[in-house]
Amino acid sequence: MNSEKIEIFLARLYTDQKLLQSFLENPAQTLNNQDLGEEEKAAMQNIDRDGLQMASNSYKNKRKKRQSLKTKSNFLQLINKVKEKLKRK
């Protein structure tokens, strides 16, 4: 079994909502379109789908939070630059 291929596919499931939805609705069809061997496909057929969805949602929330923090950080940097420019005048 090629665990690297499974890890890559799982990462895609965690980050691609359309792929995840397709997999949850029809795992066999979705797996047929992937670069996985028969052993990997069989392992994915038996995956805990509730756990998979929970992990996907968790990663999605973490990405949103990180993006929000990045946006706030960028905004604060902009505010500080404006303050510095105003001090120079």
N, C-alpha and C positions, 0 to 999 in steps of 0.2 A: 504494500500500500504506500502511496506517495503522500505523506502528510503535508508536504509543502503545497501540493495542489489543493488539498482540502482547506488548508489555512488561507490560501489565496481566495478560494471560492467563498469561505466563511466571511472573510473581510469584505468581499463584494456584497454579500447578503446583508451585512451589518450597515453598509453605507449606501446601498442602492435600493430604495423603497420599492421600485417597480419590480426589480428582480426578486426581492423578498416576497412580495405579494404573489408573483407568478409561482415561486417555489411553494408557498403555502397552499395555493389553490391546486396546483398540479405538479408535484415534485418530480414525477417520472419524466414528464415532457420537458420541464426546465433543465433537469439533469442531462437529458439527451443532447442539449445544446451546449454543454460544457466540456472542457478538456479534462475529463476525469475518466479513469479506468472503471471497470465493472466493480471492483472491490470498493473504490471510493464512492461510487454511486450508491452501492448497497449500504455503506455506512451512513451516507447522507439521508437515505430513505428512512433510516431508523433514528434520526436525530430528534431530540426533544423540541418540538415546534414551539411550544409555549416559552421555553427557555430561550430559544433562538430569537423570538420576537421581543422578549424582555431585554435581552442583550442588545438587540438592535435599537430599541427605544432608549436604553441607557446611554449608548454611544451617541445617539442623536442628541440627547439632552446635554451631554458633555460638550459636543461640538458647538451647540447653540450657546452654552455658557461661556466657552472659550472665545467664541466670536464676539459675544457681548462684552467680555472683558477687554478684548482687543480694540473694539470700537470705543469703549470708554477711555482706554489708555490713549488712543489716537486723539480723541477729543481733548483730553487733559493736556496732551503735548501741544496741541494747537492753541489752547487757552494760554499756556505758559509762554509760547512764542509771541503771542499777541501782547501779553503783559510785559515781556522783555522789550519789545519794540516801543511800547508806550512809555516805558521808563527811560529809554534813550532820547526821547523827544524833549 
